[in-house]
Amino acid sequence: MAHDRPTADLPPAVAGYVAANARLDADGMLAAFAPHAVVLDDGGRHEGREQLEAWIRTAILDSRAIFTPEAWRDEDGWIAVDGLTSGAFNGSPIRFTFRFQLEDGAIAALAIA
């Protein structure tokens, strides 16, 4: 589907990540990911629990970066979520699209652009 959907209908793993991010809850954010998950963010690639935990702490918690979804859509097997990220960083807030790939009810990949 190409049309936008309300954020209340986000898939459970994505909704869990977003809710944990709103609380700046590192363990909750990490729990939404599959053990082998990959995150592509700001030119970096973070793979596996250890690297994802470090990414959450440095990219999100240190700058208090909270992503607020506005709409989402299915996009070639990815869940594309548009919204604003605000926090203690230059240029805040910044509009991003978070693209999630799900596998067995968990986030297997996240690409942020």
N, C-alpha and C positions, 0 to 999 in steps of 0.2 A: 504494500500500500504506500502511496506517495503522499497522502494528505496527513496533516498534523492531527494528533490526538491529545486530549487533556492529560495533564501529568498525573492525575489521580489514577489513571489506568496503566501506569508504568509496570513492566514486568517485576515480579517480587525481588529478584536479585538487584536490579537497578534501583528500585524503590528503597531497598535496605541500605544500599551504598549512599544514596542521596540523604536519607534520614540520618545515618551515622555521620556523614559529612557535616550536616547542619548542626550536629552536637559537637563537632570536632572530636569524634570518638574513633581513635586510630584502630582499636581492636574491632569495632563494628564495621569500619570500612574494609579492613583486611578480610573479615569473615565473609564478605560478599564475593570474594575472588576464589576461583579454583586454585589448587596448589601450584599448578604449572602456568598460571596466568601471566600475560605480558601487558605492560602499559607503555604506550608511546606518547611522550609528553615533552614539549619544548626541545625537540631534537634528540632526546634521550630514549633509551630502551631499558626497561626495568622488567626483569623476569624472575619468577619464583618468589616464595614468601619473604625471604630475607631482603631482597632488593625492593619488593613492593612496600615492605614495612619502612625501609629507609626513605623511599620516595614519599610515602604518606607523611612522614615526620618532617622532611625538608621542604617539599613542595606545597604541602597543605597546612600542617600544624604550625610551622614556623612563621608563615605569613597569614595565618588565620583565614585561608582561602575557602570560601563557602560558595558552592555552585548551586544556583537556584534555577531549576528547570522551568521553562515556559511552555514548551510543546515538544512532542516527539513523533517519530514516524519509523516504519520499517523501511530499510534501505539495503536491498541486496543481501539479506541475511544478518544485517547489523541493525541495532536499535540506535537511531540517531536522535540525540536529545539536545535541543537548543536552549540556551539560557545565559544568565549573567554570573560571573564569578567576582565576588567582592572580598576584600580583605585588606591587610596591611602591606600592600605592595604598590609600586608605581603604576599609574594608569587605572587603578581600581575605580569602578568595576569594569571588567572586560567581558565582551560577548564571546562565548565559545560554543562549539558543537562537540559534545562527548559522544563518541561512537562505541557502543558496547557490543561485543559478540558473546552470546550465552551458550553454555554447554552444561547439560545436566543440572539446570537450575542455578548455576553459578556464573560469574563473569570470567570468561576465558581470555578475553582481550578487551582493552580499552585504548582508543586512540583519541587524543585531545587536539583539536585544531581551532 
